[in-house]
Amino acid sequence: MKRFRLQILIFTTACLLAGATQTHATEPVIRPLPEPEPEATHKVLWRTDPGIRYELLESEDLENWTPVAGFPTQAEALAQQHRFEVKHAARFFKVRVLDEQPPRIVNRRPAADAFAVGRFFTVEVELKDASGVDPETIGLTVGAHGPFAIGDPELTWDGERLVLDLGGDVALGGYGESIEVELEVADVHGNTADMSWAFELEVAPVPAENLFIFGSPPAARAGQAIAPGPARVLFDRQAGGPIRMNAGADPWELEAVEEDRLVIAYAGETAPEFVVDTLVANLTPRSPGEVFYRRITGVEDDAATGRLTLFTEEAALEELIEEGSLTLTEEAVVFEEDAFGEFSAARSLGVALTFDTIGFSKSSIQVINTDAFGLAFGQLTWTFTPALEAAFDFRSFRLQRMQTGARGTFQAELRPQVTISQAISGNFQHPLFAVERSFYLGAIGPVPVWGKLGLSLNLDAGYEASVTGTLSSGASQSLHLAFGARYDRTATPALEWQRSSILSPPMLLPITATLAGSAKGHARLVPQFDITYLRVARVFANVNPGFTVEGEGSIGTGGMEPASWSMQADAALNLGAEITAFDLGGIGLQVKLFDHVWTQTQPEPGELHFTRQPLDVSAVEGDTVVLSATAVAAEPVTYQWFQDELPLLGEKAEDLTLEEVGPGHAGPYWVEARAGGQTAVSEVAEVEVELSEADNDDVGPGEGGDEFVRVAGGTIETPSGALTVETFLIGRFEVTWGEWQRVRAWALENGYSFGAGQGCTDDHPVTEVAAADIFKYCNARSEMEDLKPVYTVNGDPKWNSLTAFPTKDFSADGYRLPTADEWNYAARGGQQTQGFIYSGSDVLDNVGWYQGNSENSDCPLMPHAHTLGTWPVGLKQPNELGLHDMSGNVDEWVWFLGFMNRMVFRGGSCLSGSAQAEVGASLQLSPFISRVSNRGFRLALNNGSSKESVGEKLSLALP
């Protein structure tokens, strides 16, 4: 049943409704229209949320309301409009928003696929719904606990956040157990969601047998005197009270930590006992230099001085841990250093591990001043406030998995002035500062895990001029950034990057010059931000904002000539990682955050002009994007933002904030500024949205849904010529046996009849399906989800003839096969193509199952001769668009205009050679009623489908 969550009256004027407003009320607010000229063209305009469907109704008497033809429709952008003509009667319109979406998860702890989760962790889920969540429908099961409902003492609900706390004496499960979470919830209109995800609990710690931890309670019992100092708090936590020395032990202390040895001072007649090959670490260092993980290679005792020297070599942290996990907890501590490099203070920061602001900010700085050249900064700022996250999982003395990263806000401002006394050029680098912070993350059993956070900042500047004079300008810019890396030793690829950002475009200062001739200058801040987990891994990043000014500084009686200067501002994010134990150096990611050029003119006094233009933005789905523009004039300035040609009602500030961006937020944006009768239009900024690999609420293949990827249309060049398609959606995976069976069961109960297909397990692709079967499968699935079927014979979507070839309604919003061109375009990577031989790689083994690697399948297709067969979808790495198995596994049916009642299949299969898996392999024609053991398919949707759900699975509406 369709539900309406908001009722709005939209009224029209004889012109564009740039100034119209929405009224949110349960009863419509009525306003009559002025009497227009006959045949005048009008429009209704309203603000929308992309992906939501809106119903438009009209009336001439405010009593009888009828739906407007073509509605309800799904909003694909931030505004919708309806054009109409008014002849002799007033017309009124109202918009109703159809709330057809169930509540969705916007945040959860632990996250899906999290690992190293504490066994007594508190589970939290944050929900969001347009109309509101009905708490009476909430049912939550976590592992073997539950189901819980509101009213149970373990489960609380505050209107947004669901919290399950089992108490301190009930564990979520056993060590290393995978915990399945199931959540059932509905909104106030009855739109129900059944969501499930999983996380993994911490592994029971098993340290190496030959292990000794300095500064630990066992070390104190063996005689070590734990020196006072900030790190003693770690000993006190583990000890839990006073520790007595073992009978017969003599007191001693760790006197010195050197690069290749440890020196122990002892007071008794006998030195403490240490043997070669013992692994050692330190829980209570007095300085960063006393943090170590080592192996003892030799022992030398000087009884005369009471000194025992332990010769050591570096050891990886994984050598100290046979099994165990660690995630960020309240145990985390940050240590501060004094002027002598000693720990001076310890601060417990809890699970956020948020550091103080680190950086550099000074004004009136003279960097260089020579007879020929001078560089000064009116303001030079670069700051970052970081917060860390981390989780580790060790198995069999190997680092199995790691999740680490940071988030925080960067602030940068540069205001340089160059003074030139002669024709000159040059480049230089100038260090500004460097700082480090040590932190204790926690312990895996007795083994402490230590890390370092480092930040350094350098200035890179250059200049070139042919005459004397001065040149100055500047820029300021803010960026909220989250970045991280997830490592899994058994995965391909082993390391994956995660990032999101909220970027505010730079505010530019006017260019000023007192020289006549040509000049050029650039300035760039180059920071390096490092997170190092000692003897485990290192993750590093820099965001290097900068700008370049160049042009002709011709001075006339009226001032500097117009359009004679330009400024380029840019910023890039560079990420990298090293996994110490596996020597995975050089792995990185580079992302251009923005790159823009402005032409600088000298406006007349009081002339309205832009000093900050909106910038192109490339965002990841779910990010927040900020577009900014600033105009100045003698009188106050007002703004109106537009997406493409439509004004965005209510967006009248310098900044336009787009939260949780998706495909509907992509496109061109611009702003109109007005002041004192003057009007100025900004440059156009393009917002591009990179689709997430998978939404948190997804279910896996074969568990009730398909995941769709939005493929941006356009033209790419192929060896066969240009290939052009419109934007469409395509399944990330081939349709599985489990999906086929569920839809077919519904279809048979609702008047359909088509082939049974073949498969062995739910996560393998379905095989032995003819195109004739697929047509009806698509129609049945469409009807299940209230979509319009695409294929019909004489208007019937359930035709019974086996040989009748259907017609295709290209405007229908239901499920269909991709066309041959769409499939080819997507397999090549669309606009992101890198020209690979196969779909996603030049190495077929990386992306596809073919006769060279598909033996020993659980689903052999040729059991009597070979064990070649299909494999579960999604095991191989995806192509540039995130599509799996476009090369190999099963041949895929695609639509080819029904040429002589024949269809086309592409992509190669587990039974074919590598040539058939190439993206440029020739089309293979086949009768559309042919059923072959290695032939399957994937689904497609039109871009305007009302079921568009990019990046998330579409749940089957099964009884």
Disulfide bonds with the S-S distance in Angstrom:
Cys760-Cys859 1.33
